[in-house]
Amino acid sequence: MSSNTIELNHYKIISELGKGGMGTVYLAKDSFLDRSVAIKELNPLLTSDADLIARFRNEARLQAKLSHTNIVGLYSFFEQNERHYIVMEYAEGKTLKEIIKQTGPIPEKRAIAILRQILSALEYAHGMGIIHRDIKPSNIILDAQDSVKVLDFGIARVMGERGLTLTGQQLGTVGYMSPEQVKAEKDIDEKTDIYSLGITFFEMLSGRMPYDLDSLSDYEVMDNIVKTPLPDPRDYYPHISDNAVNVLKRMAEKDRSLRYHDAKQAADNLDKEQVFSSDTKNVLQRDTIKDDASKTVAAKVKQINEPEDNIDYESMAKSLNKKSIITLILSVVFWCGTIGLAFLYNWKKGRVALLSLFSVIPFSWSYFILSSTRELFKEKKYKDIYDVLPRLNVIFNIFLVIGSALILLLVFLK
């Protein structure tokens, strides 16, 4: 089917979202309910088997009963023009696989928050008797707020019961298969999902798979899954707590009897205190010291630029203005008296005294202008100006005294 098709049943196809061994997925609009949906067109190789289609229908009925915030809901299963379609909730966002590819290792705190949501989905589905069987990052979608949606519950069960393979691989992407899946054991239970999620958790924390899928054949990968101990994710990314590694290793135990009994038990163990190895502690301590130093510098800058809110700059400005005006009036009276005496005593020396006065006035006048500018103190960033002005006042008064002394000497000394 082409994405250019206008209508499919009562759904309007908008675009193609992706394609895989199971079929092609389209974004569509439900014209009845006015909502976006995802429609999966099943691969014709699957739909040619009537018994398989019957199994898909039964599984769709079971999955439609799942109602959980972290599980993509299934709305409908129908046939049109000898093609079979599964209508699902449209989960907007990126797959966990895409996010890991873009960012590399996911910080532990974020990874655990994602893991909790997936465990919650598994706990609910397992309680309903449904096993996923194909948990992997590409089946997990995260939106912009890291809210999780798990895809394709139930579909893998139908494929597994028939032992089908569409791409030359066993059911379940090889790297995430549990040892019991690799050995094709018949009594697969919910612990296979716990194992696959453990491998997914490994990839979240380290940014890579535990086995090199590029250089190893499928057979070698499966042999490693069954026989080779899981590597420590800290070999690839050291900043992981001991507790996270312990949870991861128990989830991915090769002997399923040693794994967590269920998803809830795994989630409960995430609540334990995070303990880091000595090397990781040193790195984190160094980063913490740097962070604390940065915060201290920032606090000092903030203290300088943003003084305490309880300072009344308006009152401070008014008080300074009042004192400045009084100082100016007293200075003018003093100068006028001095000049008057100088003229009475000697007219020529009075002119010299008057000229000397002009060397004193600019200092006091400049100070008066500064101190009278109340707007300076309405913004907190000018607090340091208020601290400087009293010192300038002292300096200006010193000049005033020196200037007045010079005038008296010029006038009264013969």
C-alpha positions in Angstrom: 0.0 0.0 0.0 1.3 3.5 -0.8 1.2 6.3 1.7 -0.5 8.3 -1.1 -3.7 6.2 -0.6 -6.3 8.6 0.7 -8.6 6.3 2.6 -8.2 2.9 4.3 -11.4 1.8 5.9 -12.3 5.0 7.8 -8.6 6.0 8.3 -6.8 8.6 6.2 -3.2 7.7 5.6 -0.8 10.6 6.2 2.7 9.2 5.9 4.9 6.1 6.3 6.5 5.8 9.7 8.7 2.8 9.2 9.1 -0.7 7.7 10.3 -4.0 9.1 10.0 -7.7 8.9 6.5 -7.7 10.4 5.3 -5.1 7.9 5.0 -1.4 7.2 3.7 1.2 9.7 1.8 4.3 8.7 0.6 7.4 10.4 -3.1 7.9 9.8 -6.1 9.9 10.9 -9.2 8.3 12.4 -12.0 10.2 10.6 -14.6 8.9 13.1 -12.8 9.8 16.3 -10.6 12.6 14.9 -7.4 11.2 16.4 -4.0 10.2 15.1 -3.3 6.4 14.9 -0.5 4.1 13.8 -1.6 1.4 11.3 0.6 -1.7 10.7 0.1 -3.4 7.4 1.2 -7.1 8.1 3.7 -8.6 5.7 1.9 -10.7 3.0 4.1 -13.6 3.9 2.3 -13.8 7.2 -1.2 -13.2 6.1 -1.1 -16.0 3.6 -1.5 -18.5 6.5 -5.1 -18.6 7.7 -4.2 -20.2 11.0 -1.7 -17.5 11.7 -4.2 -14.8 11.0 -6.6 -16.4 13.5 -3.8 -16.4 16.1 -3.2 -12.7 15.3 -6.9 -12.0 15.9 -6.9 -13.8 19.2 -3.8 -12.0 20.4 -5.2 -8.7 19.2 -8.2 -9.3 21.4 -5.9 -9.9 24.4 -3.7 -6.9 23.7 -6.7 -4.7 23.3 -7.5 -5.3 27.0 -4.2 -3.8 28.0 -4.7 -0.3 29.3 -1.5 1.1 30.8 0.1 4.5 30.4 3.4 2.9 29.2 1.9 0.5 26.7 0.8 1.4 23.2 -2.8 0.6 23.0 -4.3 -1.6 20.3 -7.6 -0.3 18.8 -8.5 -2.6 16.0 -7.6 -5.5 13.7 -9.2 -5.7 10.3 -8.9 -6.9 6.7 -9.3 -5.0 3.5 -8.5 -6.0 -0.1 -6.9 -9.2 1.3 -4.5 -7.2 3.4 -4.5 -7.3 7.2 -4.0 -4.3 9.4 -3.4 -3.6 13.1 -4.6 -0.2 14.3 -2.7 1.1 17.3 -2.2 4.2 19.5 0.1 6.7 17.8 3.1 7.3 20.2 4.9 10.4 19.1 8.6 10.6 19.9 11.9 8.7 19.2 12.8 5.1 19.9 15.2 4.4 22.7 17.5 3.0 20.1 17.6 6.3 18.2 18.3 8.2 21.5 21.2 6.0 22.5 22.6 6.3 19.0 22.4 10.1 19.3 23.6 10.6 22.9 25.7 7.6 23.7 25.5 6.5 27.4 22.4 7.8 29.1 23.1 9.2 32.6 22.2 6.7 35.3 19.5 8.8 36.9 17.7 9.3 33.5 18.2 5.6 32.6 16.7 4.4 35.8 13.7 6.7 35.3 13.2 5.1 31.9 13.7 1.6 33.2 11.1 2.1 35.9 8.4 2.9 33.4 9.3 -0.2 31.3 9.2 -2.4 34.4 5.8 -0.9 35.2 4.5 -1.8 31.8 5.9 -5.4 32.1 4.5 -5.8 35.6 1.1 -4.9 34.3 1.3 -7.0 31.1 2.7 -10.0 32.9 -0.1 -9.7 35.4 -2.5 -10.0 32.5 -0.7 -13.1 31.3 0.9 -11.5 28.3 4.7 -11.8 27.6 6.3 -9.5 25.2 9.2 -11.7 24.0 10.9 -9.0 22.0 11.9 -6.2 24.4 14.5 -4.1 22.8 15.3 -0.3 22.4 13.6 -0.1 19.0 10.4 -1.3 20.5 10.4 1.5 23.2 9.4 5.1 22.3 10.1 8.1 24.4 8.5 11.5 24.0 10.1 14.9 24.8 9.5 14.4 28.6 10.9 10.8 28.6 7.5 9.2 29.0 7.8 5.6 27.8 5.5 3.7 25.4 6.3 0.0 24.8 5.3 -1.3 21.3 4.2 -4.7 19.9 3.0 -6.6 23.0 1.6 -9.9 21.9 2.7 -10.0 18.3 6.0 -11.7 19.2 4.0 -14.5 21.0 2.2 -15.5 17.8 5.5 -15.5 15.9 7.2 -17.5 18.6 4.5 -20.2 18.8 5.0 -20.9 15.1 8.8 -20.6 15.2 8.7 -18.1 12.4 11.6 -16.0 11.1 11.2 -13.3 8.6 14.7 -11.9 8.2 16.9 -15.0 8.7 17.1 -14.5 12.4 15.4 -16.1 15.3 12.4 -14.4 16.8 13.6 -11.4 18.8 16.6 -9.4 17.7 19.5 -11.7 18.4 21.4 -9.4 20.7 18.5 -9.1 23.2 17.3 -12.7 23.2 17.4 -14.6 26.5 19.3 -17.9 26.8 16.1 -19.8 26.9 14.9 -18.2 23.6 18.3 -19.0 22.0 17.9 -22.6 23.1 14.3 -22.6 21.8 12.9 -23.8 25.1 9.1 -24.3 25.2 8.2 -23.0 28.6 9.1 -19.3 28.0 7.9 -17.1 30.8 8.0 -13.5 31.9 11.6 -13.8 32.9 12.6 -13.7 29.2 11.3 -10.1 29.2 13.4 -9.4 32.4 16.5 -10.6 30.6 15.9 -8.6 27.4 15.2 -5.5 29.5 18.5 -6.1 31.4 20.4 -6.1 28.1 18.5 -2.9 27.1 19.5 -1.4 30.5 23.1 -2.3 29.7 22.9 -0.5 26.4 21.4 2.6 28.1 24.1 2.8 30.7 27.1 2.0 28.5 26.0 3.3 25.1 26.7 0.0 23.4 25.6 -3.7 23.3 27.4 -6.2 25.5 28.4 -8.2 22.4 29.9 -6.9 19.1 27.0 -7.5 16.7 29.0 -6.1 13.8 32.0 -8.5 13.9 30.2 -11.6 15.3 27.9 -13.9 13.4 24.4 -14.6 14.8 25.7 -18.0 15.9 28.6 -16.5 17.8 26.3 -13.9 19.5 23.9 -16.6 20.5 26.8 -18.7 21.8 28.0 -15.8 23.9 24.4 -15.3 25.3 24.3 -18.8 26.5 27.9 -19.3 27.7 29.9 -16.0 28.1 29.5 -13.9 31.3 28.0 -10.5 30.7 30.8 -7.8 30.7 30.8 -5.0 33.2 29.2 -1.9 31.6 31.8 0.2 33.5 34.4 -1.1 31.1 32.8 1.1 28.5 31.5 3.9 30.7 32.8 4.2 34.3 30.2 6.5 35.9 27.7 3.8 36.9 26.8 2.9 40.5 27.5 -0.5 42.0 23.8 -0.9 42.7 22.8 -0.2 39.0 25.3 -2.8 37.9 24.0 -5.4 40.4 20.4 -4.8 39.3 21.5 -5.1 35.6 23.5 -8.4 36.2 20.7 -10.0 38.1 18.2 -9.1 35.4 20.5 -10.6 32.8 21.4 -13.8 34.6 21.8 -16.7 32.2 20.0 -19.0 34.7 16.5 -17.7 34.8 16.0 -19.1 38.3 18.6 -16.6 39.5 16.9 -13.6 37.9 14.3 -11.4 39.6 11.1 -13.2 40.1 9.1 -10.4 38.4 9.3 -6.8 37.2 8.2 -5.5 40.6 11.1 -7.1 42.4 13.6 -5.5 39.9 11.9 -2.1 40.4 12.1 -2.4 44.2 15.9 -3.1 44.0 16.4 0.2 42.1 15.4 2.0 45.3 18.5 0.9 47.1 21.2 3.4 47.9 23.5 4.0 44.9 27.1 3.0 45.8 29.9 3.9 43.4 33.2 2.2 42.9 36.3 4.0 44.1 37.3 5.2 40.6 33.9 6.5 39.9 33.8 8.1 43.4 37.0 10.0 42.6 35.6 11.2 39.2 32.3 12.2 40.8 34.0 13.9 43.7 36.2 15.9 41.3 33.1 16.9 39.3 31.3 17.8 42.5 34.1 20.0 43.7 34.2 21.8 40.3 30.4 22.2 40.5 30.5 23.5 44.0 33.3 26.0 43.1 31.3 27.2 40.2 28.2 27.6 42.4 30.3 29.5 45.0 31.6 32.0 42.3 28.1 32.4 41.0 26.8 33.1 44.4 29.5 35.7 45.0 28.7 37.4 41.7 25.0 37.3 42.5 25.7 38.8 46.0 27.6 41.7 44.4 25.1 42.3 41.6 22.0 41.4 43.5 22.2 42.6 47.1 19.6 41.7 49.7 16.1 42.7 48.9 15.4 44.3 52.3 17.7 47.3 51.6 15.7 50.4 51.0 17.7 52.2 48.3 15.1 55.0 48.0 15.5 56.0 51.7 19.3 55.8 51.3 19.2 58.1 48.3 17.0 60.7 50.1 19.2 60.7 53.2 22.3 61.2 51.0 20.7 64.0 49.1 19.7 65.8 52.3 23.2 65.6 53.7 24.7 66.8 50.4 22.4 69.8 50.2 23.2 70.8 53.8 26.9 70.4 53.1 26.6 72.5 50.0 24.7 75.3 51.8 27.3 75.5 54.6 30.1 75.5 52.0 28.5 78.4 50.1 28.0 80.4 53.3 31.6 79.8 54.3 33.0 80.7 50.9 30.8 83.9 50.6 31.9 85.0 54.1 35.6 84.4 53.2 35.4 86.2 49.9 33.5 89.1 51.5 36.2 89.6 54.1 38.9 89.4 51.4 37.3 92.2 49.4 36.9 94.4 52.4 40.5 93.9 53.4 42.1 94.2 50.0 40.3 94.5 46.6 43.1 93.1 44.6 43.7 90.2 46.8 39.9 89.7 46.8 40.1 89.0 43.1 42.8 86.4 43.6 40.7 84.8 46.3 37.7 84.7 43.9 39.8 83.0 41.2 41.0 80.4 43.8 37.4 79.7 44.7 36.8 78.3 41.2 39.4 75.6 41.9 37.4 74.3 44.8 33.8 74.6 43.5 34.1 71.9 40.8 34.9 69.2 43.3 31.9 70.0 45.6 29.6 70.5 42.6 30.5 67.2 41.0 29.8 65.4 44.3 26.5 67.2 44.6 25.5 66.1 41.1 26.4 62.4 41.9 24.7 62.3 45.2 21.5 64.0 43.9 21.0 61.4 41.1 18.4 59.3 42.9 17.8 57.1 39.9 21.1 55.5 40.5 19.9 53.9 43.6 16.6 52.6 42.2 18.6 49.8 40.6 20.3 47.3 42.9 23.4 47.1 40.7 24.4 50.6 41.8 24.7 49.7 45.4 28.5 49.8 45.1 28.2 53.5 44.1 26.5 54.3 47.4 29.4 52.6 49.2 31.9 54.8 47.3 30.2 58.2 47.6 30.8 58.7 51.4 34.5 58.2 50.7 34.4 60.8 47.9 32.7 63.1 50.3 35.6 63.0 52.6 38.0 63.6 49.7 36.0 66.6 48.5 35.8 68.1 52.0 39.6 67.8 52.3 39.9 69.8 49.0 37.4 72.3 50.4 39.5 72.8 53.6 42.7 73.1 51.6 41.2 75.5 49.1 39.7 77.7 51.9 43.0 77.7 53.7 44.7 78.9 50.5 42.2 81.7 50.1 42.7 82.9 53.7 46.5 82.8 53.2 46.2 84.9 50.0 43.9 87.4 51.6 45.4 87.9 55.1 49.1 87.4 54.7 50.9 90.5 53.9 
